[in-house]
Every structure is written in structure tokens, then in C-alpha cells.
Amino acid sequence: MPKVDSVRTSLVPRTAPPAPSGPLGRPRLPRPAGSGPPRGALPALALFVAVRLAGVAAVALTNGLRGRPTVEDLAHSWDSRWYLHIATHGYGDLIWITPKGAVQTDWAFFPLYPALIRALTTVLPIAPGQAALLVAWTAAVVAAYGIHRTGHHLYGRGVATALVALWAALPQAVELTVAYTESLFAALAAWSLYCVLRGRWLWAGTLAALAGLARPSGFAVAAAVFLAAGHEALRRRGRVPARLWAGAVLAPLGWLGYVLWVGSRIGDPLGGYLTVQSAWNSRFDFSAGSLRFLEALFLHGGGVVYPAALLIVAVGALLFVLLCLDRAPLVLVAFSGVLVTLVLGGSGSFSSKPRFLLPAFPLLIPTARALARTWWPRRAQAVVVYGALTLVSLLFGAYVTAVAHSPL
């Protein structure tokens, strides 16, 4: 047999790699591989905690400079007092008659948050205000982790970190550190949407039902789960597992259950809760109240809080358009769309509308993707921009909590 000389592989011609598809100069964002806890979650959560603790410190410092208790505003401001009263005394005990004669009752507030406060004060030697903050702060971290998981599942580590960082630095993010329901609702919503993306329909429906017990806008999660389930069933021509239908059925039960309970208490099962909300000037009036607010704002001005609220809502509407153009998953678009519609078309104090958009974290996805793309080539500029956003968030949060007298 003839002897074959060895061949150096460096001389063997290699096939050129395929040219990248899509426009040149636009790097592709890496997608995660495998399952399990995502990489980079701990640094992202550490950043979130650091920013929100800085927010608490800013509120405490502002209160100290004004000669007020340092953190009292966090646990005993506006709606917080209603939740604490419900946790201590139950429903039907607190009534407020407004100067216009409207009778406001505590049935307008959904039960999950006060129930958790009551549970903590039962098992721990802490006051209701402390329990309320403990629930809110814990839920905020759980929400941030759910947001990170969602971003990592769809776009990878960089976008997930940017998404959590942006959510922590929103101007209205101070609501995550007060005794309100936004952090609890955001936690349940984030994990429900994540479960939809992973095809865990029973968990998605269960978490959506709990979200429906947290806030009046909780039906946004149920609507998103239901629409996503219907789309999946159509895409697969009905050949879907039974757990998908079970999750879709479970999703609205929390919200519907409480609304029907309130209605039965006042003798109108179907319309009773709407009557309760009307006393709070909270109804869907197809933007009539928002237009009146705009007219008053342009004619008479509104200090700092109301123009800032208008700007935040306008930016939220623009971000929803970008989210749609970004072709985000249906469940994220549906959830955000319902919340944006409620904010734009609902009545009530305009100063409260920014916090209604706070749980709509998918609105930040296009910005997070842009931030992740620019991180490596222009890191210094990205740090400066994020630092400016964080500073605005801390200053605005301290102002609306410790200085302004507008409803949160």
C-alpha cells in the first residue's frame, strides 16, 4: 500500500462563513440557550435593589429636611391608609363622603394586598405599616426577577439586564417602595406573562387570577392570557392540551369573583362595583376626563406634578407604538395595550395615571434592546444616559412623595 504523506490542515481550503442576513452594521442580539436560571440575574437584581434603596433614601432625606418623619410617607400616604384599615378591620368599616357628596367605600380596593398584610401581622410581631412595606418591597424584587426572566427568554442577558435597570429608574418607580399594590400586581403579571411565553398555561392562569385580586386593572393580565391562549389554539387548529383551556378559564376568575362579590353586597351583582368606582370618579369615559384635564392644564397650568404626569403618559403611549412595531409577543402587547387604554380612556386624577403604567414593563422592551445594542460600542454614553434617568427618578419620586400634595 502506498504511503500517504501527512497533510497540514492549514493548507486545506475552508468554506467561507455565510454572509449575515439583514442590514449591515446592526448586530444581532444573542438569545439564551438551554433552561434553568438565567445568567446575569443576580447583578440585575442588585442594581434594581440599589436604585430603589436610593429612592427610599431620597424620600427619607427630603422628609428630614422638611422636619417630618423620615419614612412615614412610604407606609401611610393616600390609598395606603385604606389598605391598612382593611387589613386591620376588614371591609365595610370605612366610608368617606367627599365635598361633592359622593360616598366612597373601601370596597373599591381589591383584597389580596390587605390580606397579605393581615397574614404577616398575624405571624410576625410587626405593625401593619411595616408589614405593608415588607410585602411591597418583596414583591418589587420578585417582579424585577420575573421581568428579567421574560427579557432573558426573549432577547438574552443584555436586554434582560437593561429591562430591569430601566424599570427601576422610571420616574414613577417610587410607587414600588410605598405601601401600594403596584409592586404586587407587577410581580403577578410578570410571572404570568412569562409562564405564557414558556407554555405553562396552568401557572399563567393561576397567577392571572391572583393578579385580578390585586388591582382593578388586574383583568389586563387575564385578557392577555386569554388572547394568547386563543391565538395558540387557532395557530395549532385546536390541537392544544387541556391545560391551555384550563389556564384561560382560570385567568379571569379572581377579578370576576371580587367584582361580583362587591355587587352582591350592594344589591347589584353586575353593576354594583361600577357604582362603587364611580363614587371615586373612576370610570372609563373614553378620554372625556383626560381632555378636560388637558384643557385645564393649558389654561391654568399645573405646577410640576401634572405636566410631568402628562409627559409620562404621552411617552407611555409612544412606547406602546414602538412595542407593536417591534413585533413583540402577543401576550406582552395585549397586556400593555389594555393598561395604556385604561390610562388614556379612564377618568380620575391625572397625577395617578403614571403609576397605572408602572406594571406595563413590556413598554420598555424597545428601549432596552436599543440600550443593550449600544452598551459595548458606546458604554460611556449609555452610563451617562442611565445615570441621568436614575437621578430624575430619585428627585421626582422624592418630590411627589414628600413635597407635593397631589394624589399618588
C-alpha positions as CSV (number, residue, x, y, z in Angstrom):
1,M,0.0,0.0,0.0
2,P,1.4,3.4,-0.9
3,K,2.4,5.7,1.8
4,V,0.3,8.8,2.2
5,D,2.0,12.0,3.3
6,S,0.5,13.9,6.1
7,V,-1.4,17.0,5.1
8,R,-1.4,20.2,7.0
9,T,-4.9,21.3,7.7
10,S,-3.9,24.9,7.5
11,L,-3.4,24.4,3.7
12,V,-6.9,22.9,3.2
13,P,-9.3,25.4,1.7
14,R,-12.2,26.2,4.0
15,T,-15.7,27.2,3.2
16,A,-16.4,30.9,3.8
17,P,-19.0,31.5,6.5
18,P,-22.4,32.6,5.2
19,A,-23.0,36.3,4.9
20,P,-25.2,37.6,7.7
21,S,-28.7,38.3,6.7
22,G,-30.4,41.6,7.4
23,P,-28.9,45.1,7.3
24,L,-25.2,45.5,7.8
25,G,-24.0,47.2,10.9
26,R,-26.9,46.0,13.0
27,P,-25.6,43.4,15.5
28,R,-27.8,40.6,16.4
29,L,-28.8,40.2,20.0
30,P,-27.8,36.8,21.5
31,R,-30.6,34.6,22.6
32,P,-30.4,32.3,25.6
33,A,-29.8,28.6,25.2
34,G,-31.0,25.9,27.5
35,S,-33.1,26.2,30.5
36,G,-32.7,27.0,34.2
37,P,-32.0,30.2,36.0
38,P,-30.7,32.8,33.5
39,R,-27.2,34.2,33.7
40,G,-26.8,37.7,35.0
41,A,-29.9,37.7,37.1
42,L,-28.1,38.5,40.4
43,P,-26.3,41.6,39.1
44,A,-29.5,42.9,37.5
45,L,-31.4,42.4,40.8
46,A,-28.6,44.0,42.8
47,L,-28.8,47.1,40.5
48,F,-32.6,47.2,40.9
49,V,-32.3,47.0,44.7
50,A,-29.6,49.6,44.8
51,V,-31.6,52.1,42.7
52,R,-34.8,51.6,44.7
53,L,-33.0,51.8,48.1
54,A,-31.5,55.1,46.8
55,G,-35.1,56.2,46.2
56,V,-36.1,55.4,49.8
57,A,-33.0,57.3,51.0
58,A,-34.0,60.3,48.8
59,V,-37.5,60.3,50.3
60,A,-36.2,60.0,53.9
61,L,-33.7,62.8,53.3
62,T,-36.4,65.1,51.9
63,N,-38.6,64.4,54.8
64,G,-35.8,65.0,57.2
65,L,-35.0,68.4,55.6
66,R,-38.7,69.3,55.9
67,G,-38.8,68.3,59.6
68,R,-41.1,65.3,59.0
69,P,-40.9,61.6,60.0
70,T,-38.4,60.1,57.6
71,V,-40.3,57.2,56.1
72,E,-43.9,57.8,57.2
73,D,-45.0,58.8,53.7
74,L,-44.0,55.4,52.4
75,A,-46.5,53.5,54.6
76,H,-49.2,56.0,55.3
77,S,-50.0,58.1,52.2
78,W,-53.2,58.3,50.3
79,D,-54.5,54.8,49.3
80,S,-52.1,53.2,51.8
81,R,-54.3,54.2,54.6
82,W,-57.3,52.4,53.1
83,Y,-55.3,49.2,52.6
84,L,-54.0,49.3,56.2
85,H,-57.6,49.9,57.5
86,I,-58.9,47.0,55.5
87,A,-56.1,44.8,56.8
88,T,-56.9,45.7,60.4
89,H,-60.7,46.0,60.4
90,G,-61.9,44.2,57.3
91,Y,-64.3,45.6,54.6
92,G,-67.3,47.7,55.1
93,D,-66.0,49.7,58.1
94,L,-64.5,52.8,56.4
95,I,-66.6,55.4,54.5
96,W,-65.6,58.8,53.3
97,I,-68.0,61.4,52.0
98,T,-66.4,63.8,49.6
99,P,-67.1,67.6,49.5
100,K,-69.3,66.9,46.5
101,G,-71.4,64.4,48.4
102,A,-70.0,61.2,46.8
103,V,-69.9,58.2,49.2
104,Q,-66.6,56.5,48.9
105,T,-66.3,53.0,50.4
106,D,-63.4,50.6,50.9
107,W,-65.0,48.1,48.5
108,A,-63.1,49.9,45.7
109,F,-59.9,48.3,46.9
110,F,-59.1,44.8,45.9
111,P,-58.4,42.2,48.7
112,L,-55.1,40.5,48.0
113,Y,-52.7,43.1,49.3
114,P,-54.6,43.8,52.6
115,A,-55.0,40.0,53.1
116,L,-51.2,39.6,52.8
117,I,-50.7,42.5,55.3
118,R,-53.1,40.8,57.7
119,A,-51.3,37.5,57.3
120,L,-47.9,39.0,58.1
121,T,-49.1,40.8,61.2
122,T,-50.6,37.6,62.4
123,V,-47.4,35.6,62.2
124,L,-44.8,38.3,62.8
125,P,-44.6,40.9,65.6
126,I,-44.7,43.9,63.3
127,A,-47.1,46.8,62.8
128,P,-49.5,46.8,59.7
129,G,-47.4,49.7,58.1
130,Q,-44.2,47.6,58.4
131,A,-46.0,44.6,57.0
132,A,-47.3,46.6,54.1
133,L,-43.8,47.8,53.2
134,L,-42.4,44.3,53.6
135,V,-45.0,42.9,51.1
136,A,-44.5,45.8,48.7
137,W,-40.7,45.6,48.7
138,T,-40.5,41.9,48.5
139,A,-43.0,41.9,45.6
140,A,-40.9,44.5,43.8
141,V,-37.9,42.3,43.8
142,V,-40.0,39.3,42.7
143,A,-41.4,41.4,39.9
144,A,-37.9,42.5,38.8
145,Y,-36.8,38.9,38.7
146,G,-39.9,38.0,36.6
147,I,-39.1,40.9,34.2
148,H,-35.5,39.6,33.9
149,R,-36.7,36.1,33.1
150,T,-39.0,37.4,30.5
151,G,-36.4,39.6,28.8
152,H,-33.8,36.8,29.0
153,H,-36.1,34.3,27.5
154,L,-36.9,36.5,24.5
155,Y,-33.7,38.5,23.9
156,G,-30.9,37.3,26.1
157,R,-28.9,38.6,29.0
158,G,-28.1,42.1,27.9
159,V,-31.7,43.1,27.1
160,A,-32.9,41.4,30.3
161,T,-30.5,43.5,32.4
162,A,-31.3,46.7,30.6
163,L,-35.1,46.0,31.0
164,V,-34.7,45.6,34.8
165,A,-32.5,48.7,35.0
166,L,-34.9,50.9,33.1
167,W,-37.9,49.7,35.1
168,A,-36.0,50.6,38.3
169,A,-35.3,54.1,37.0
170,L,-38.8,55.1,35.8
171,P,-39.9,58.5,37.1
172,Q,-42.9,56.8,38.8
173,A,-40.9,53.9,40.2
174,V,-41.1,55.4,43.7
175,E,-44.5,53.6,43.8
176,L,-42.6,50.3,44.1
177,T,-41.3,51.4,47.5
178,V,-44.6,52.7,49.0
179,A,-47.4,50.7,50.5
180,Y,-49.3,50.4,47.3
181,T,-50.4,47.5,45.1
182,E,-48.3,48.3,42.1
183,S,-45.3,46.0,43.0
184,L,-47.6,43.1,43.9
185,F,-49.6,43.4,40.7
186,A,-46.4,43.8,38.7
187,A,-44.9,40.6,40.2
188,L,-48.0,38.5,39.5
189,A,-48.3,40.0,36.0
190,A,-44.7,39.5,35.1
191,W,-44.6,35.9,36.1
192,S,-48.0,35.1,34.5
193,L,-46.8,36.6,31.2
194,Y,-43.5,34.7,31.5
195,C,-45.5,31.4,32.0
196,V,-47.5,32.1,28.9
197,L,-44.2,32.5,26.9
198,R,-43.0,29.2,28.3
199,G,-46.3,27.4,27.6
200,R,-47.1,26.9,31.3
201,W,-50.7,27.6,31.0
202,L,-52.0,26.5,34.4
203,W,-49.5,28.6,36.2
204,A,-50.2,31.5,33.9
205,G,-54.0,31.3,34.6
206,T,-53.5,30.9,38.3
207,L,-51.2,33.9,38.6
208,A,-53.5,35.9,36.4
209,A,-56.4,35.1,38.8
210,L,-54.3,36.3,41.7
211,A,-53.4,39.5,39.8
212,G,-57.1,40.0,39.4
213,L,-57.5,40.1,43.1
214,A,-54.7,42.7,43.5
215,R,-56.0,45.7,41.4
216,P,-59.0,46.8,39.4
217,S,-56.8,46.7,36.3
218,G,-55.9,43.1,37.1
219,F,-58.2,41.9,34.3
220,A,-55.4,43.2,31.9
221,V,-53.4,40.0,32.8
222,A,-56.5,37.8,32.3
223,A,-57.2,39.4,28.9
224,A,-53.6,38.9,27.8
225,V,-53.6,35.2,28.9
226,F,-57.0,34.6,27.2
227,L,-56.0,36.2,23.9
228,A,-52.7,34.4,23.9
229,A,-54.4,31.1,24.5
230,G,-56.9,31.7,21.8
231,H,-54.2,32.7,19.3
232,E,-52.3,29.5,20.2
233,A,-55.4,27.4,19.7
234,L,-56.0,29.0,16.3
235,R,-52.4,28.6,15.2
236,R,-52.5,24.9,16.1
237,R,-56.0,24.4,14.8
238,G,-57.4,23.4,18.1
239,R,-54.9,20.7,18.8
240,V,-53.8,22.1,22.1
241,P,-53.5,20.5,25.6
242,A,-56.4,20.7,28.1
243,R,-54.2,22.8,30.4
244,L,-54.3,25.6,27.9
245,W,-58.1,25.8,28.1
246,A,-57.9,25.4,31.9
247,G,-55.4,28.3,32.2
248,A,-57.6,30.5,30.0
249,V,-60.7,29.8,32.2
250,L,-58.8,30.3,35.4
251,A,-57.3,33.7,34.4
252,P,-60.3,36.0,34.9
253,L,-61.8,34.2,38.0
254,G,-60.1,36.4,40.6
255,W,-61.2,39.7,39.1
256,L,-64.7,38.5,38.3
257,G,-65.1,36.9,41.8
258,Y,-64.4,40.1,43.6
259,V,-66.4,42.3,41.3
260,L,-69.4,40.0,41.7
261,W,-68.9,39.9,45.5
262,V,-69.0,43.6,45.8
263,G,-72.0,43.8,43.5
264,S,-73.9,41.3,45.7
265,R,-73.1,43.3,48.8
266,I,-74.9,46.4,47.5
267,G,-77.7,44.5,45.7
268,D,-76.5,44.8,42.1
269,P,-74.2,41.9,41.2
270,L,-73.4,43.0,37.6
271,G,-73.2,46.8,38.0
272,G,-72.5,47.3,41.7
273,Y,-68.8,47.5,41.5
274,L,-69.0,50.2,38.8
275,T,-71.2,52.2,41.1
276,V,-68.6,51.9,43.8
277,Q,-65.9,53.1,41.4
278,S,-68.0,56.0,40.1
279,A,-68.0,57.5,43.6
280,W,-64.2,57.6,43.3
281,N,-64.5,59.3,39.9
282,S,-63.0,56.2,38.4
283,R,-64.7,55.1,35.2
284,F,-64.0,54.6,31.5
285,D,-65.3,57.7,29.9
286,F,-63.5,57.4,26.5
287,S,-60.9,60.1,27.3
288,A,-63.5,62.8,28.2
289,G,-61.9,63.3,31.6
290,S,-58.4,63.4,30.1
291,L,-59.5,66.1,27.6
292,R,-60.9,68.2,30.3
293,F,-57.6,67.8,32.2
294,L,-55.6,68.9,29.2
295,E,-57.8,72.0,28.7
296,A,-57.4,73.0,32.4
297,L,-53.7,72.3,32.2
298,F,-53.1,74.6,29.2
299,L,-55.4,77.3,30.6
300,H,-54.3,77.4,34.2
301,G,-51.0,75.4,34.5
302,G,-50.4,72.6,36.9
303,G,-47.1,73.1,38.8
304,V,-44.7,70.2,38.4
305,V,-46.6,67.0,39.0
306,Y,-49.4,67.4,36.4
307,P,-47.2,68.3,33.4
308,A,-44.8,65.5,34.4
309,A,-47.7,63.1,34.5
310,L,-48.8,64.2,31.1
311,L,-45.3,63.7,29.7
312,I,-45.0,60.2,31.3
313,V,-48.4,59.1,29.8
314,A,-47.5,60.5,26.4
315,V,-44.2,58.7,26.4
316,G,-46.0,55.5,27.5
317,A,-48.4,55.8,24.5
318,L,-45.4,56.3,22.2
319,L,-43.6,53.3,23.7
320,F,-46.6,51.1,23.0
321,V,-46.5,52.0,19.4
322,L,-42.8,51.1,19.3
323,L,-43.6,47.8,21.1
324,C,-46.1,47.0,18.4
325,L,-43.6,47.9,15.6
326,D,-41.0,45.7,17.4
327,R,-43.4,42.7,16.9
328,A,-43.3,41.7,20.5
329,P,-45.2,38.6,21.5
330,L,-49.0,39.0,21.5
331,V,-49.3,38.4,25.3
332,L,-47.0,41.3,26.0
333,V,-48.7,43.6,23.5
334,A,-52.2,42.7,24.8
335,F,-51.2,43.3,28.4
336,S,-49.6,46.6,27.8
337,G,-52.4,47.7,25.4
338,V,-55.1,47.2,27.9
339,L,-53.2,49.2,30.6
340,V,-52.5,52.0,28.1
341,T,-56.1,52.1,27.0
342,L,-57.3,52.3,30.6
343,V,-54.9,55.2,31.3
344,L,-55.8,57.1,28.2
345,G,-59.6,56.4,28.3
346,G,-60.2,56.4,32.0
347,S,-61.2,59.3,34.3
348,G,-59.7,60.1,37.7
349,S,-56.9,62.1,38.9
350,F,-54.3,62.5,36.2
351,S,-51.4,62.6,38.7
352,S,-52.2,58.9,39.5
353,K,-52.0,57.8,35.9
354,P,-48.3,57.3,35.7
355,R,-48.4,54.6,38.4
356,F,-51.1,52.8,36.5
357,L,-48.5,52.3,33.7
358,L,-45.8,51.1,36.1
359,P,-46.6,47.4,35.8
360,A,-46.6,47.7,32.0
361,F,-42.9,46.7,31.8
362,P,-43.1,45.4,28.2
363,L,-43.3,49.0,27.1
364,L,-39.6,49.3,27.9
365,I,-38.6,46.4,25.6
366,P,-37.7,48.6,22.5
367,T,-35.6,51.0,24.7
368,A,-33.9,48.1,26.5
369,R,-33.0,46.5,23.2
370,A,-31.5,49.8,22.0
371,L,-29.6,50.2,25.2
372,A,-28.2,46.7,25.0
373,R,-27.0,47.3,21.4
374,T,-25.2,50.4,22.3
375,W,-23.7,49.1,25.6
376,W,-20.4,47.8,24.2
377,P,-19.6,50.3,21.4
378,R,-20.8,53.4,23.4
379,R,-20.6,52.3,27.1
380,A,-19.7,55.7,28.5
381,Q,-22.7,57.4,26.8
382,A,-25.0,54.6,28.0
383,V,-23.8,55.1,31.6
384,V,-24.3,58.8,31.4
385,V,-27.9,58.4,30.0
386,Y,-28.8,55.9,32.6
387,G,-27.3,57.9,35.4
388,A,-29.4,60.9,34.3
389,L,-32.6,58.8,34.2
390,T,-31.9,57.5,37.6
391,L,-31.3,60.9,39.1
392,V,-34.5,62.2,37.6
393,S,-36.3,59.2,39.0
394,L,-34.9,59.8,42.5
395,L,-35.7,63.5,42.5
396,F,-39.2,63.2,41.1
397,G,-40.0,60.3,43.4
398,A,-38.9,62.3,46.5
399,Y,-40.9,65.3,45.3
400,V,-44.2,63.6,44.7
401,T,-43.9,61.6,47.9
402,A,-42.5,64.1,50.4
403,V,-43.3,67.5,48.9
404,A,-46.2,67.6,46.5
405,H,-49.8,67.2,47.8
406,S,-51.2,65.6,44.6
407,P,-52.7,62.1,44.8
408,L,-50.2,59.3,44.2
